[in-house]
Amino acid sequence: LDKTTLIRVVRATPLFWSPSAFIVSRDEKYLYIGYAKGIIAVFDIQQQRFIVWFEAHKARIKSLALDPNDQWLLSSSLDDTTRIWVAGDRIIHHECIRTLATQFHVCSILLVPPH
């Protein structure tokens, strides 16, 4: 992902949303963005356009992670939840398959492939 594309994406979002987390798919085709308003957006890097925006959380998204096959997207938020999303179809239908409630803020997510 080049700097020019990233600047274009950030400028295309409403200022009050404030991007707070980013992750690029392993094939470098998609940029997933988490925002302070709890929104997740998917940007198609090749087509230079947003595919989908949706409300994922009730508070600022702190971290995003993809599994090694780009099939699952995890998001953590200041609303004290971590959610697992179907990402195989680029989450156009934004299906949350699991919500994990915690007693604390999860600030970072890392998925490690099995050995």
Backbone hydrogen bonds, N-H to C=O, Kabsch-Sander energy under -0.5 kcal/mol:
donor,donor_aa,acceptor,acceptor_aa,energy
6,L,2,D,-2.0
7,I,3,K,-2.5
8,R,4,T,-2.1
9,V,5,T,-2.4
10,V,6,L,-2.4
11,R,7,I,-2.3
12,A,8,R,-1.2
13,T,10,V,-1.1
17,W,14,P,-1.7
18,S,14,P,-0.6
18,S,15,L,-0.8
20,S,34,G,-3.5
21,A,34,G,-1.7
23,I,32,Y,-1.8
25,S,30,Y,-2.8
28,E,25,S,-2.1
31,L,43,F,-2.6
32,Y,23,I,-3.2
32,Y,30,Y,-0.5
33,I,41,A,-2.6
34,G,21,A,-3.0
35,Y,39,I,-2.2
36,A,17,W,-2.0
36,A,18,S,-2.0
37,K,17,W,-0.7
38,G,35,Y,-1.8
40,I,54,F,-2.6
41,A,33,I,-2.4
42,V,52,V,-2.4
43,F,31,L,-2.9
44,D,49,R,-3.2
45,I,29,K,-2.6
45,I,43,F,-0.8
46,Q,29,K,-0.6
48,Q,44,D,-1.3
49,R,44,D,-1.4
51,I,42,V,-3.4
52,V,42,V,-1.1
54,F,40,I,-2.0
56,A,38,G,-2.6
56,A,54,F,-0.7
57,H,38,G,-2.0
61,I,35,Y,-1.7
62,K,76,S,-2.4
63,S,76,S,-1.3
65,A,74,L,-1.9
67,D,72,W,-1.8
70,D,67,D,-2.2
73,L,85,W,-2.3
74,L,65,A,-3.0
75,S,83,R,-2.3
76,S,63,S,-2.2
77,S,81,T,-1.8
78,L,60,R,-2.6
80,D,77,S,-1.2
82,T,100,L,-2.1
83,R,75,S,-3.0
84,I,98,R,-2.4
85,W,73,L,-3.3
86,V,95,E,-2.0
87,A,71,Q,-3.3
87,A,85,W,-0.6
88,G,71,Q,-1.3
90,R,87,A,-2.4
92,I,89,D,-1.0
94,H,91,I,-0.8
96,C,94,H,-0.7
97,I,84,I,-2.5
97,I,95,E,-0.6
98,R,84,I,-1.1
100,L,82,T,-3.3
101,A,99,T,-0.6
102,T,80,D,-2.7
106,V,77,S,-0.6
107,C,105,H,-0.8
112,V,110,L,-0.6
